[in-house]
Amino acid sequence: MTEQGERIDAMRSQIEAQSAQIEAMKHALAAQENDYRALRHAVGLDTLDRQRAGNVKAGNATASALPMPGAGAQSAGQTPDQPVGQAPERDTGPPAVAPIFEQPGVLTPRGKLVVEPSYQFGYSSANRVSLIGYTVIPAILIGLIDAREVKTTTHTAALAMRYGLTNRLELELRVPYLYNHTDTVSREIFTGSAQDNVFTSSGHGLGDVEATARYQINDGGADRPYYIGWLRFKSRTGTDPFEVVTDCVTRCVQNATGTGLPLEVPTGSGFYSLQPGLTWLYPSDPVVFFGNLSYLHNFPRRGVSRNVLLAGKEYLGKVSVGDVVDVSLGMGFALNDKASISLGYDQSFIGITKQNNKTVAGSAKSVLGTLLIGGSYRLNEKRTLNFALGVGATRDTPDVTVTVRVPTMY
């Protein structure tokens, strides 16, 4: 019995030693868990887990960046981790790019108002041999040949306001104010004149007010395009070509009826217009490809007359200017979190002008091509500075246009 008792005492001693070791291991494990939690908090893994938890369906285990110690001991009666926090709201809006076209590709958020003052400078010069009487709406041509150089400078200040009705629908109102100046250098042929004449005209005032509605059709994303449909209506609030007085004194030759050159440059087109269009954006890191396709319809006018100096009203009848098909492509990429640049090309196809359903003499289809370079810099959370430079690529296109916009969100 003594030997058996000694064995029992030895076993008890071993059990006590093992129990002490188990207690020491428990204390060490608790210390390691505390160190682990402190390390997770230091590197931000808790925040990452909460963000990932929002993307897991209800009832599934939480996706964790690293497993917690003992996380697999569900057989001991532990319940699986439940999703914590709320999923971040998905951004379904199109990416921001430096705007270089007239159709912004980023919609205004719901309930927000964007006020965008802008300024545009344009200059064009053209050498042409044309018939006297050729104006914006060439109506009556005399047949006298005229070698002519035309230089036109345009200043346009505008105020645009965009309001987001929903995250997918916005409305815009744009009010422009124009100042135009034109110098026409010419020498009449077949008149014996050896001296160049300079005919100068200018005009300023309210331009054609525009209203636009834009709607985001789909939810795009990485390597998935965004499509934005829009519809623009242009009024004729500006002074149109039929309201200004056409010169018949300063450059009349041998009692010819008029040159067709206005004494005052009009600030509007003189026609109501409706323009549907589609804008698309395709994010492909690190760039965003974008483009526009639109069709501008000018509604014809009936019973039109123009004012000719000394001759009074000159009846023209029905006048229809050509419709415009516009296509533009571009790409933009961010330089940092504040600055981005864009490159693009815009091309317009302009139809012919008709008077009383007949093609006006001297009217022909035109193609306007413009190379565009733009930049954008975010001044603060609500205000951005946008810049665009356009260089004419075809003969009929303005030589250069410079546009500055400063949209501010309220």
C-alpha atoms as one frame of an Amber mdcrd trajectory, in Angstrom:
protein
   0.000   0.000   0.000   2.888   2.314   0.679   4.243   1.952  -2.858   0.760
   2.546  -4.343   0.280   5.650  -2.198   3.603   7.021  -3.345   2.456   6.619
  -6.989  -0.816   8.423  -6.238   1.065  11.273  -4.596   3.421  11.485  -7.598
   0.474  11.628 -10.015  -1.189  14.331  -7.925   1.997  16.343  -8.029   2.145
  15.998 -11.826  -1.512  17.047 -12.161  -0.903  20.078  -9.968   2.170  20.999
 -12.040   0.205  20.597 -15.294  -2.668  22.680 -13.868  -0.195  25.408 -13.002
   1.188  25.261 -16.521  -2.351  25.483 -17.978  -3.089  28.540 -15.829   0.159
  30.142 -16.965  -0.732  29.418 -20.603  -4.202  30.954 -20.098  -2.631  34.127
 -18.701  -0.175  34.212 -21.597  -3.005  33.695 -24.134  -5.041  36.501 -22.548
  -2.041  38.795 -22.799  -1.528  37.836 -26.440  -5.214  38.552 -27.200  -4.900
  41.981 -25.619  -1.763  42.672 -27.652  -3.521  41.433 -30.817  -6.527  43.709
 -30.292  -4.243  46.655 -29.678  -2.309  45.842 -32.860  -5.534  45.560 -34.939
  -6.699  48.914 -33.647  -3.321  50.482 -34.397  -3.262  49.370 -38.047  -6.972
  50.040 -38.652  -8.135  46.479 -39.265 -11.227  47.017 -37.096 -12.403  49.745
 -39.464 -11.641  47.535 -42.470 -13.691  44.702 -40.963 -16.651  47.006 -40.381
 -16.512  48.164 -44.013 -16.275  44.607 -45.284 -19.113  43.542 -42.984 -21.472
  45.886 -44.793 -20.935  43.977 -48.047 -21.887  40.569 -46.568 -25.504  39.402
 -46.746 -27.419  39.217 -43.474 -26.927  35.899 -41.653 -23.491  35.089 -43.060
 -20.310  35.214 -41.061 -18.364  38.460 -41.058 -15.441  38.590 -43.460 -12.413
  39.426 -41.311  -9.055  40.686 -42.391  -7.323  38.354 -39.875  -8.905  35.619
 -37.703  -9.300  36.315 -34.017  -7.711  33.759 -31.706 -10.184  30.978 -30.973
 -12.556  32.153 -33.688 -13.024  28.589 -34.906 -14.338  27.282 -31.570 -17.965
  27.416 -32.574 -18.405  23.835 -31.347 -17.995  25.143 -27.787 -21.283  26.966
 -28.036 -20.064  30.236 -29.559 -22.232  31.868 -32.211 -20.722  33.082 -35.500
 -19.868  36.760 -35.807 -22.687  38.925 -37.133 -22.268  41.823 -39.619 -21.353
  45.023 -37.849 -22.062  48.579 -39.014 -23.789  49.802 -42.169 -22.703  49.339
 -45.746 -21.304  52.528 -47.273 -23.567  54.147 -49.829 -22.610  53.118 -53.334
 -21.461  55.901 -55.612 -23.431  55.489 -58.827 -22.492  58.866 -60.294 -20.202
  59.184 -63.298 -16.546  60.066 -62.708 -15.475  63.690 -62.780 -13.377  64.856
 -65.733 -12.179  68.266 -66.827 -15.070  69.567 -68.985 -14.080  70.662 -72.485
 -17.468  70.362 -74.230 -20.716  72.234 -73.655 -22.329  69.098 -72.182 -21.071
  68.461 -68.630 -20.671  64.761 -67.888 -21.201  64.889 -64.137 -24.721  65.297
 -62.793 -25.629  67.491 -59.834 -26.508  65.548 -56.622 -30.077  65.607 -55.403
 -31.089  68.844 -53.726 -27.845  70.633 -54.677 -27.524  73.825 -56.730 -24.494
  74.569 -58.901 -23.934  78.168 -60.000 -21.415  78.408 -62.841 -20.189  81.771
 -64.125 -18.125  81.476 -67.298 -16.271  83.547 -69.851 -15.390  82.626 -73.427
 -13.136  84.450 -75.856 -13.247  83.556 -79.545 -11.329  84.835 -82.550 -11.611
  83.902 -86.205 -10.195  85.239 -89.439 -10.993  84.095 -92.965  -9.885  85.019
 -96.454 -12.663  84.454 -98.934 -13.889  85.386-102.381 -17.648  85.663-102.178
 -20.667  87.518-103.517 -21.637  90.795-101.932 -24.657  90.219 -99.743 -23.395
  87.065 -98.082 -24.407  87.326 -94.422 -25.415  84.887 -91.708 -28.626  84.453
 -93.672 -27.605  85.288 -97.288 -30.833  86.414 -98.878 -30.433  88.659-101.915
 -27.133  88.640-103.791 -26.198  91.273-106.330 -23.513  89.355-108.201 -20.637
  91.775-107.652 -17.465  89.812-106.839 -15.691  90.906-103.658 -12.303  89.758
-102.307 -12.786  89.872 -98.577 -10.955  89.202 -95.295 -13.170  88.934 -92.234
 -11.848  89.174 -88.650 -14.283  88.469 -85.836 -13.789  88.720 -82.074 -16.412
  87.378 -79.673 -16.639  87.798 -75.898 -19.307  85.744 -74.100 -20.051  86.003
 -70.381 -22.621  83.515 -69.149 -24.255  82.388 -65.936 -25.475  78.797 -65.726
 -27.471  77.276 -62.870 -27.907  73.511 -62.438 -30.184  71.870 -59.878 -30.354
  68.176 -59.041 -33.958  66.981 -58.813 -32.690  63.456 -58.094 -29.276  61.810
 -58.201 -30.065  60.918 -61.818 -31.910  64.016 -63.086 -30.761  67.628 -63.254
 -32.082  70.827 -64.840 -29.965  73.687 -66.175 -30.629  77.287 -67.192 -27.943
  79.274 -69.027 -28.075  83.031 -69.685 -25.323  84.476 -71.948 -24.283  88.064
 -72.602 -22.265  88.718 -75.794 -20.023  91.392 -77.239 -19.063  90.871 -80.900
 -16.739  92.901 -83.101 -16.146  92.322 -86.817 -13.685  93.980 -89.202 -14.151
  93.283 -92.912 -11.236  94.232 -95.170 -12.180  94.128 -98.839 -11.435  95.460
-102.300 -14.199  95.467-104.867 -13.190  93.913-108.190 -14.298  95.291-111.555
 -14.730  98.786-110.083 -11.247 100.179-110.693 -10.614 100.475-106.981  -7.033
  99.886-105.865  -7.648 100.637-102.212  -8.724  98.291 -99.437 -11.836  99.292
 -97.538 -12.432  98.383 -93.891 -15.983  97.908 -92.752 -16.376  97.702 -88.951
 -19.423  96.616 -86.980 -20.047  95.506 -83.416 -22.874  94.516 -81.141 -23.527
  93.557 -77.554 -26.448  92.414 -75.480 -28.319  89.421 -74.137 -27.777  86.216
 -76.086 -30.051  83.219 -76.614 -31.159  81.757 -73.265 -30.944  77.947 -73.044
 -32.676  75.345 -70.854 -31.386  71.764 -70.549 -32.505  68.568 -68.807 -30.073
  65.660 -68.245 -30.818  62.117 -67.059 -28.385  59.356 -66.117 -29.707  56.231
 -67.826 -27.713  53.462 -66.140 -25.351  52.566 -63.296 -21.839  52.381 -64.622
 -18.635  51.506 -62.846 -15.091  50.325 -63.401 -14.838  49.191 -67.041 -18.570
  49.828 -67.451 -19.857  52.894 -69.325 -22.206  55.581 -68.037 -24.883  56.909
 -70.409 -26.476  60.338 -69.897 -29.296  61.513 -72.145 -30.094  65.186 -72.418
 -32.409  67.606 -74.179 -31.664  71.310 -74.746 -34.023  74.072 -75.857 -32.577
  77.343 -77.172 -34.685  80.472 -77.314 -34.114  83.528 -79.515 -33.904  86.178
 -76.821 -30.801  87.695 -78.438 -30.861  90.233 -81.239 -31.286  88.205 -84.422
 -29.848  88.915 -87.908 -33.227  90.144 -89.191 -33.573  92.850 -86.527 -30.298
  94.664 -87.169 -29.958  97.219 -89.963 -28.117  96.155 -93.109 -25.697  98.702
 -94.539 -26.603 100.352 -97.829 -24.516 103.551 -97.665 -21.001 103.028 -96.388
 -19.999 100.408 -98.970 -22.551 100.805-101.744 -20.971 100.716-105.201 -22.569
 102.274-108.308 -25.993 102.517-106.683 -26.090  98.779-105.939 -28.732  97.852
-103.337 -26.763  96.761-100.288 -23.817  94.781 -99.263 -25.671  92.491 -96.884
 -23.253  93.402 -94.092 -25.040  94.453 -90.882 -24.273  97.745 -89.198 -24.655
  95.943 -85.867 -23.509  92.381 -85.188 -26.415  90.233 -83.919 -26.145  88.471
 -80.541 -28.555  85.630 -81.342 -29.224  83.160 -84.117 -32.809  84.276 -84.731
 -34.227  80.723 -84.557 -35.699  78.484 -81.887 -33.702  75.264 -81.581 -34.155
  71.855 -79.991 -31.155  69.592 -79.408 -31.359  66.002 -78.097 -28.076  64.297
 -77.278 -26.291  61.433 -75.550 -23.174  61.683 -73.398 -21.131  58.622 -72.443
 -18.263  58.089 -70.032 -16.121  54.949 -69.789 -13.806  54.688 -66.754 -10.717
  52.582 -67.432  -8.166  53.248 -64.728  -6.217  55.504 -64.857  -8.161  57.385
 -67.586 -11.791  58.173 -68.387 -12.951  58.124 -72.003 -15.974  60.281 -72.858
 -17.915  61.640 -75.802 -21.098  63.284 -77.050 -23.477  62.746 -79.922 -26.215
  65.307 -80.610 -28.564  66.655 -83.275 -29.580  70.319 -83.334 -32.801  71.173
 -85.160 -33.487  74.806 -86.011 -37.173  75.565 -86.463 -37.860  77.577 -89.664
 -39.328  81.082 -89.579 -42.058  82.408 -91.867 -42.845  85.949 -92.898 -39.291
  87.118 -92.271 -38.118  90.596 -93.276 -34.831  92.380 -92.819 -34.120  96.064
 -92.339 -32.091  97.714 -95.112 -30.795 101.221 -94.551 -32.705 103.820 -96.641
 -34.672 101.049 -98.373 -36.739 100.027 -95.349 -38.199  96.525 -94.941 -37.105
  93.835 -97.372 -39.379  90.775 -97.416 -37.587  87.430 -97.372 -40.452  84.986
 -96.744 -39.691  81.606 -95.194 -36.124  81.037 -94.003 -34.718  77.713 -92.782
 -31.158  77.360 -91.537 -29.384  74.007 -91.641 -29.514  71.513 -88.813 -26.319
  70.534 -86.995 -24.973  67.066 -86.181 -22.252  67.148 -83.532 -19.832  64.369
 -82.535 -17.094  64.702 -79.929 -14.608  62.333 -78.304 -12.104  62.811 -75.520
 -10.162  61.362 -72.631  -9.358  62.698 -69.191  -7.114  61.618 -66.361  -6.306
  62.883 -62.885  -2.888  64.275 -62.043  -3.599  64.182 -58.298  -6.579  64.489
 -55.964  -7.220  68.095 -57.107  -6.053  68.484 -60.702  -7.088  66.719 -63.914
  -6.635  67.320 -67.637  -8.629  66.385 -70.735  -7.924  66.073 -74.440 -10.614
  65.891 -77.105 -11.884  66.612 -80.578 -15.253  68.064 -81.565 -16.720  68.010
 -85.067 -19.964  69.534 -86.332 -21.727  69.023 -89.653 -23.899  72.015 -90.629
 -26.611  71.808 -93.280 -27.517  74.329 -95.968 -29.756  77.376 -95.623 -32.994
  77.629 -97.586 -35.253  80.539 -98.460 -38.796  79.752 -99.556 -37.804  76.055
 -99.833 -34.969  76.866-102.235 -31.276  76.668-101.438 -29.852  80.142-100.927
 -27.135  81.049-103.423 -23.766  80.809-101.747 -25.015  78.479 -99.002 -23.121
  75.196 -98.670 -22.662  72.446 -96.100 -19.900  73.151 -93.617 -17.713  71.046
 -91.336 -16.377  72.554 -88.117 -13.554  70.699 -86.367 -11.968  71.778 -83.100
  -9.064  70.320 -81.124  -9.674  70.784 -77.389  -7.411  70.829 -74.348  -8.906
  71.269 -70.891  -7.853  71.377 -67.269  -9.640  71.311 -63.938  -8.446  72.246
 -60.442 -10.499  71.811 -57.283 -10.120  74.988 -55.239 -12.067  73.620 -52.261
 -14.877  71.182 -51.502 -17.476  73.325 -53.288 -15.624  75.286 -55.962 -13.668
  74.170 -59.052 -11.756  76.093 -61.714 -12.131  74.727 -65.269 -10.194  75.838
 -68.340 -10.591  74.814 -71.988  -8.661  75.792 -75.121 -10.077  75.119 -78.588
  -8.044  75.339 -81.798  -9.787  75.308 -85.165  -8.887  72.325 -87.364 -10.967
  73.314 -90.414 -11.175  76.545 -92.416 -14.685  77.459 -91.257 -13.926  76.935
 -87.560 -12.896  79.842 -85.275  -9.109  80.028 -84.990  -9.089  79.897 -81.202
 -11.558  79.802 -78.311 -10.674  80.105 -74.629 -13.243  79.189 -71.973 -13.011
  79.611 -68.192 -15.659  78.232 -65.836 -15.938  78.367 -62.042 -18.777  76.062
 -60.884 -19.729  76.428 -57.218 -22.016  73.992 -55.388 -24.532  75.129 -52.770
